[in-house]
Amino acid sequence: MALAPATPSALSLPAARDDLIAFGPLLSDDGTRPLGTAALLRAPTPAAACAVLSPASYASVEVHPWEPGGRR
């Protein structure tokens, strides 16, 4: 999850897409304001997952481990 893209046009599909499961904007409750980006993907490490989104385009990038059935 990445918070606050620099501009709404900053949202672009990552180049490395082999393990990308889902990708899209995080919107405000009323759906009018972009708040960030969510990406669900398979990655060997948190650093590799974080590298999918350009840190320069976001205020912060967070990685949350998840597996089918929920978090560990």
C-alpha positions as CSV (number, residue, x, y, z in Angstrom):
1,M,0.0,0.0,0.0
2,A,1.3,3.4,-0.9
3,L,-0.1,6.7,0.4
4,A,-0.8,9.9,-1.5
5,P,0.5,9.7,-5.1
6,A,2.2,12.9,-6.1
7,T,-0.4,13.5,-8.7
8,P,-3.5,11.4,-9.8
9,S,-1.6,10.6,-13.0
10,A,1.2,9.0,-11.0
11,L,-0.8,5.8,-10.9
12,S,0.6,3.6,-13.5
13,L,0.8,-0.2,-13.7
14,P,4.2,-1.5,-12.5
15,A,6.6,-2.8,-15.1
16,A,7.2,-6.1,-13.1
17,R,3.8,-7.7,-13.5
18,D,4.5,-11.5,-13.4
19,D,3.5,-11.8,-9.7
20,L,1.0,-8.9,-9.6
21,I,-2.4,-10.1,-8.5
22,A,-4.3,-6.8,-8.1
23,F,-3.5,-3.1,-8.5
24,G,-5.6,0.0,-8.2
25,P,-6.2,3.3,-6.5
26,L,-7.2,3.9,-2.9
27,L,-10.0,6.5,-2.9
28,S,-11.7,8.7,-0.3
29,D,-15.0,7.5,1.1
30,D,-16.9,9.5,-1.4
31,G,-14.7,8.2,-4.3
32,T,-13.7,11.6,-5.4
33,R,-10.1,11.9,-4.1
34,P,-7.2,9.6,-4.7
35,L,-5.5,8.7,-1.4
36,G,-2.9,6.2,-2.6
37,T,-2.5,2.9,-4.3
38,A,-3.0,-0.7,-3.3
39,A,-1.0,-3.6,-4.9
40,L,-1.4,-7.3,-4.1
41,L,1.5,-9.3,-5.3
42,R,3.8,-12.3,-4.6
43,A,7.3,-11.2,-3.6
44,P,10.2,-13.0,-2.0
45,T,10.9,-10.2,0.5
46,P,9.2,-7.0,1.8
47,A,11.9,-5.0,0.0
48,A,11.1,-6.6,-3.3
49,A,7.4,-5.9,-2.8
50,C,8.1,-2.3,-1.9
51,A,10.2,-1.9,-5.1
52,V,7.1,-2.5,-7.2
53,L,5.9,1.0,-6.5
54,S,8.2,4.0,-7.0
55,P,8.9,5.5,-3.6
56,A,9.6,8.8,-5.2
57,S,5.9,9.0,-6.3
58,Y,4.4,8.5,-2.8
59,A,4.5,10.0,0.6
60,S,5.1,6.5,2.1
61,V,5.0,2.9,0.9
62,E,4.0,0.1,3.4
63,V,4.3,-3.7,3.0
64,H,1.9,-5.9,4.9
65,P,2.4,-9.7,4.7
66,W,-0.6,-11.7,3.7
67,E,-1.4,-15.2,2.5
68,P,-4.6,-16.9,1.3
69,G,-6.9,-17.1,4.4
70,G,-5.6,-14.0,6.0
71,R,-2.5,-12.5,7.6
72,R,0.0,-14.8,9.4
